Amino acid sequence: MKETPQEIVVFLRQYKSSLEIAKAVGCSQELINKIASGERQNPRYQIMDGLRDLAKTVKRKAPRGNVGQGLRREACNKRSEHDRPKTDTVQADC
């Protein structure tokens, strides 16, 4: 299965930030952003090898079903009643 650098970076961004990807691969965050936007299409082979290796490790560790930011949103939506602000009470001005 042949994947473009852009497809790999877009996949990785579901699990990691651009900065985390850049540090793991050994390049700048700017380069990762350019690859993701399609502005940079043919990065050095060392960068591509790093992106592929990182994608393989992420695929192994990725949970099935909901992925990426969706998991964080689900966790945030499950707030207890103690965490929610009370809306039925009116505060008097002091």
C-alpha positions as CSV (number, residue, x, y, z in Angstrom):
1,M,0.0,0.0,0.0
2,K,1.6,3.2,-1.2
3,E,0.9,6.3,0.9
4,T,2.0,9.8,0.2
5,P,3.8,11.8,2.9
6,Q,0.7,14.0,3.2
7,E,-1.5,11.0,3.9
8,I,0.9,9.7,6.6
9,V,1.1,13.1,8.3
10,V,-2.6,13.6,8.3
11,F,-3.1,10.1,9.8
12,L,-0.4,10.8,12.5
13,R,-2.1,14.1,13.4
14,Q,-5.1,12.2,14.6
15,Y,-3.0,10.9,17.5
16,K,-0.1,13.4,17.9
17,S,0.6,17.1,17.5
18,S,2.8,18.4,14.8
19,L,5.5,19.1,17.3
20,E,5.4,15.6,18.7
21,I,5.6,14.2,15.1
22,A,8.5,16.5,14.3
23,K,10.5,15.6,17.4
24,A,9.9,11.8,16.8
25,V,11.0,12.1,13.1
26,G,13.8,14.6,13.7
27,C,12.7,17.6,11.7
28,S,11.0,20.9,12.2
29,Q,7.3,21.4,13.0
30,E,7.2,23.7,10.0
31,L,8.2,20.9,7.7
32,I,5.5,18.6,9.1
33,N,2.9,21.4,8.6
34,K,4.1,21.9,5.0
35,I,3.9,18.2,4.3
36,A,0.3,18.1,5.8
37,S,-0.8,21.0,3.7
38,G,0.7,19.6,0.5
39,E,3.1,22.5,0.1
40,R,6.1,20.1,0.5
41,Q,5.5,16.8,-1.4
42,N,8.9,15.1,-1.5
43,P,10.7,15.2,1.8
44,R,14.1,13.6,2.3
45,Y,14.1,9.8,2.5
46,Q,15.2,10.0,6.2
47,I,12.1,12.0,7.0
48,M,9.9,9.6,5.1
49,D,11.5,6.6,6.9
50,G,10.8,8.3,10.2
51,L,7.2,9.1,9.3
52,R,6.6,5.5,8.1
53,D,8.1,4.0,11.3
54,L,6.1,6.3,13.5
55,A,2.9,5.5,11.6
56,K,3.6,1.8,12.1
57,T,4.0,2.2,15.9
58,V,0.9,4.4,16.1
59,K,-1.2,1.9,14.2
60,R,-0.1,-0.9,16.6
61,K,-1.0,1.2,19.7
62,A,-4.2,2.8,18.3
63,P,-7.5,1.9,19.8
64,R,-10.1,0.4,17.6
65,G,-13.3,2.4,17.0
66,N,-13.1,6.0,17.9
67,V,-9.7,7.5,17.4
68,G,-7.8,10.7,18.0
69,Q,-9.4,13.8,19.3
70,G,-12.8,12.1,19.6
71,L,-11.6,10.2,22.6
72,R,-10.7,13.4,24.4
73,R,-14.0,15.0,23.6
74,E,-15.9,12.0,24.9
75,A,-14.0,12.1,28.2
76,C,-14.7,15.9,28.5
77,N,-18.4,15.3,27.9
78,K,-18.6,12.8,30.7
79,R,-18.5,15.4,33.5
80,S,-20.0,14.7,36.8
81,E,-22.8,16.9,38.3
82,H,-20.3,18.3,40.7
83,D,-18.2,19.7,37.9
84,R,-21.0,21.4,36.1
85,P,-21.9,25.0,37.0
86,K,-25.3,25.5,38.7
87,T,-27.5,27.5,36.3
88,D,-30.7,27.6,38.3
89,T,-29.3,29.8,41.1
90,V,-29.0,33.5,40.8
91,Q,-26.1,35.3,42.5
92,A,-26.8,38.5,44.2
93,D,-24.6,41.5,43.5
94,C,-22.6,42.4,46.6
